[in-house]
């Protein structure tokens, strides 16, 4: 059985956006001294990455 699209089948779009923002953040980490995990990212950067994730979700949903 094929996996269902997480975005299409989501009951909690906010949770999908939060996870997408965290995944985007983590994908940009490079292991430098100032590198921090998502949970420790500043409020500004968390807001920016959530907005990016929300835009992506809206775009994919059509």
DOLOVO-293153 format. One record per residue: x, y, z of N, C-alpha, C in turn; residue number from 1. Coordinates in pm, whole numbers. Layout:
BEGIN
n_east; n_north; n_up; ca_east; ca_north; ca_up; c_east; c_north; c_up; k
X; Y; Z; X; Y; Z; X; Y; Z; NUM $
...
//
This chain:
BEGIN
n_east; n_north; n_up; ca_east; ca_north; ca_up; c_east; c_north; c_up; k
84; -119; 0; 0; 0; 0; 88; 125; 0; 1 $
57; 219; -86; 134; 342; -97; 104; 435; 21; 2 $
205; 510; 62; 185; 608; 168; 97; 721; 118; 3 $
15; 773; 208; -72; 885; 172; 6; 1015; 187; 4 $
-32; 1112; 109; 29; 1244; 116; -1; 1305; 253; 5 $
103; 1341; 325; 84; 1396; 459; 8; 1529; 454; 6 $
40; 1611; 358; -26; 1740; 346; -174; 1723; 314; 7 $
-204; 1633; 220; -342; 1613; 177; -429; 1548; 283; 8 $
-368; 1464; 365; -446; 1390; 464; -436; 1448; 605; 9 $
-373; 1564; 619; -351; 1623; 751; -480; 1672; 814; 10 $
-499; 1636; 938; -610; 1689; 1018; -565; 1815; 1093; 11 $
-435; 1828; 1112; -378; 1941; 1187; -273; 2009; 1100; 12 $
-316; 2102; 1017; -224; 2169; 924; -117; 2247; 999; 13 $
-150; 2299; 1118; -50; 2372; 1196; 66; 2281; 1236; 14 $
36; 2157; 1268; 141; 2061; 1304; 228; 2029; 1183; 15 $
166; 2019; 1066; 241; 1994; 943; 333; 2112; 913; 16 $
282; 2232; 930; 361; 2353; 906; 477; 2360; 1004; 17 $
452; 2330; 1130; 558; 2333; 1231; 667; 2231; 1198; 18 $
628; 2110; 1162; 726; 2007; 1129; 803; 2043; 1002; 19 $
735; 2100; 904; 801; 2142; 781; 902; 2252; 809; 20 $
865; 2350; 892; 957; 2457; 929; 1080; 2401; 998; 21 $
1059; 2309; 1090; 1172; 2246; 1161; 1260; 2168; 1064; 22 $
1199; 2095; 972; 1275; 2018; 874; 1356; 2111; 782; 23 $
1294; 2221; 740; 1366; 2319; 658; 1486; 2375; 734; 24 $
1463; 2412; 859; 1572; 2465; 942; 1685; 2364; 955; 25 $
1649; 2242; 990; 1751; 2139; 1011; 1827; 2109; 882; 26 $
1762; 2124; 767; 1829; 2097; 640; 1933; 2203; 606; 27 $
1928; 2317; 673; 2021; 2428; 647; 2133; 2434; 749; 28 $
2135; 2345; 846; 2240; 2347; 948; 2369; 2292; 888; 29 $
2481; 2356; 925; 2608; 2317; 865; 2714; 2280; 968; 30 $
2679; 2268; 1094; 2776; 2225; 1194; 2878; 2328; 1235; 31 $
2850; 2455; 1215; 2942; 2560; 1258; 2920; 2590; 1406; 32 $
3007; 2670; 1463; 2998; 2701; 1607; 2869; 2772; 1644; 33 $
2813; 2851; 1553; 2690; 2924; 1582; 2565; 2847; 1539; 34 $
2583; 2723; 1501; 2474; 2637; 1454; 2390; 2590; 1573; 35 $
2259; 2609; 1565; 2171; 2565; 1675; 2057; 2483; 1618; 36 $
2005; 2388; 1696; 1889; 2311; 1651; 1763; 2398; 1650; 37 $
1660; 2349; 1583; 1534; 2422; 1570; 1480; 2471; 1704; 38 $
1481; 2387; 1804; 1425; 2423; 1934; 1497; 2542; 1997; 39 $
1620; 2568; 1958; 1698; 2678; 2013; 1710; 2796; 1918; 40 $
1650; 2784; 1801; 1655; 2895; 1705; 1579; 3014; 1762; 41 $
1622; 3131; 1730; 1557; 3251; 1780; 1414; 3266; 1728; 42 $
1337; 3345; 1800; 1196; 3368; 1764; 1183; 3422; 1621; 43 $
1272; 3512; 1583; 1269; 3569; 1448; 1281; 3459; 1344; 44 $
1383; 3372; 1357; 1406; 3268; 1258; 1296; 3163; 1258; 45 $
1242; 3131; 1375; 1130; 3037; 1378; 1009; 3095; 1304; 46 $
983; 3223; 1321; 871; 3287; 1251; 893; 3284; 1101; 47 $
1014; 3319; 1058; 1046; 3321; 914; 1028; 3182; 853; 48 $
1080; 3079; 918; 1071; 2944; 864; 928; 2891; 868; 49 $
850; 2931; 968; 708; 2893; 969; 633; 2958; 854; 50 $
666; 3085; 826; 602; 3154; 714; 639; 3086; 582; 51 $
764; 3044; 566; 804; 2972; 445; 727; 2841; 433; 52 $
715; 2768; 543; 643; 2641; 542; 496; 2662; 511; 53 $
437; 2767; 566; 296; 2797; 540; 274; 2832; 393; 54 $
364; 2909; 336; 355; 2943; 194; 367; 2818; 108; 55 $
458; 2730; 143; 475; 2604; 68; 347; 2520; 77; 56 $
289; 2509; 195; 167; 2430; 212; 53; 2487; 130; 57 $
36; 2618; 134; -69; 2684; 54; -48; 2660; -94; 58 $
76; 2671; -138; 107; 2652; -279; 78; 2508; -323; 59 $
113; 2412; -240; 92; 2272; -275; -55; 2231; -270; 60 $
-131; 2296; -185; -272; 2264; -174; -353; 2324; -287; 61 $
-298; 2426; -353; -363; 2486; -468; -468; 2585; -441; 62 $
//
